[in-house]
Structures are given as C-alpha cells and as structure tokens.
C-alpha cells in the first residue's frame, strides 16, 4: 500500500475505521483526519438502490394526487330571450 503522509508534519498517516465506521486516515500528531472519496461504482449499492425504488413504486397508487386545488367547471345556464311585441 502507498504510504500516505500528513501534509503539515509529514508523519505517516494511520488507517482507522472499518466495519460500521468508514475507513479514514488520522495523523498520529493530531493534525487532522482525512476520508478518501467514496467509490461511486459500487455495484451492490446500485442494485440495492434500484430494488428499493422498484419496491416504493409498487406501493404508490398510480394517478393519485390532491384534488384540493382543482375546481369544477360550472355548467352554463341557458339564456332565454323574451321578445316583447311592440
């Protein structure tokens, strides 16, 4: 493994974490801690995300939504024209 050094004191960084805690690197002199960027190509995470979305979509009722903002169109009243004789 490549040796990582602290860029303030140039001491070798110690690897910590694993399991439920993300792997990160800590300076033994207390200068700080660094977390590497996560790998975005994790196939198992993508499969889990897709299956969760499919499950949520199966629970959702299609076409549902609030009708509170919709108004009914009132039918027009027929106008009667009365012609009075002159």
C-alpha positions in Angstrom: 0.0 0.0 0.0 1.1 3.5 -0.8 2.5 5.4 2.2 0.4 8.5 3.0 1.9 11.4 4.8 0.4 14.3 6.7 0.9 17.5 4.6 1.6 19.6 7.8 4.0 17.5 9.8 4.9 14.8 7.2 4.3 11.9 9.6 2.9 8.7 8.2 -0.9 8.6 8.5 -2.6 5.7 10.4 -5.5 3.9 8.8 -8.6 3.7 11.1 -12.2 2.5 10.7 -13.8 -0.4 9.0 -17.0 -2.3 9.7 -19.7 0.2 10.5 -17.2 3.1 10.6 -15.8 4.4 7.3 -12.2 3.9 6.6 -10.2 7.1 7.2 -6.7 8.2 7.9 -5.5 10.0 11.0 -2.3 11.9 11.8 -0.6 10.5 14.9 0.4 14.0 15.9 -3.2 15.2 16.0 -3.0 17.4 12.8 -6.3 16.0 11.5 -8.2 13.2 9.8 -8.9 12.5 6.1 -11.6 10.5 4.5 -10.9 9.3 0.9 -13.6 9.9 -1.7 -16.1 7.1 -1.9 -16.0 4.8 -5.0 -19.2 5.6 -7.0 -19.0 2.3 -9.0 -20.2 0.0 -6.2 -22.5 -2.4 -8.0 -24.1 -3.8 -4.8 -25.2 -0.3 -3.7 -26.7 0.4 -7.1 -28.6 -2.9 -7.1 -29.9 -2.1 -3.6 -31.0 1.4 -4.6 -32.8 0.2 -7.8 -34.6 -2.6 -5.9 -35.7 -0.1 -3.2 -37.0 2.3 -5.8 -38.9 -0.5 -7.5 -40.5 -1.5 -4.2 -41.5 2.1 -3.4 -43.0 2.5 -6.9 -45.0 -0.7 -6.5 -46.6 0.7 -3.3 -47.5 4.0 -4.8 -51.0 4.4 -6.2 -50.9 5.5 -9.8 -52.9 8.6 -10.7 -53.4 9.6 -7.1 -52.9 13.2 -6.1 -54.6 16.0 -4.4 -57.7 17.4 -5.9 -57.9 20.2 -3.4 -56.7 22.8 -5.9 -58.9 21.7 -8.8 -62.2 23.5 -9.3 -65.2 22.1 -11.1 -66.4 24.0 -14.2 -69.9 25.2 -13.6 -72.3 24.4 -16.4 -73.5 27.5 -18.3 -77.1 28.5 -17.8 -79.2 28.8 -20.9 -80.3 32.3 -21.5 -83.9 32.7 -22.6 -84.5 35.7 -24.8 -88.0 37.1 -24.5 -89.2 39.3 -27.3 -91.9 41.6 -26.3 -94.3 42.6 -29.1 -94.3 46.3 -30.0 
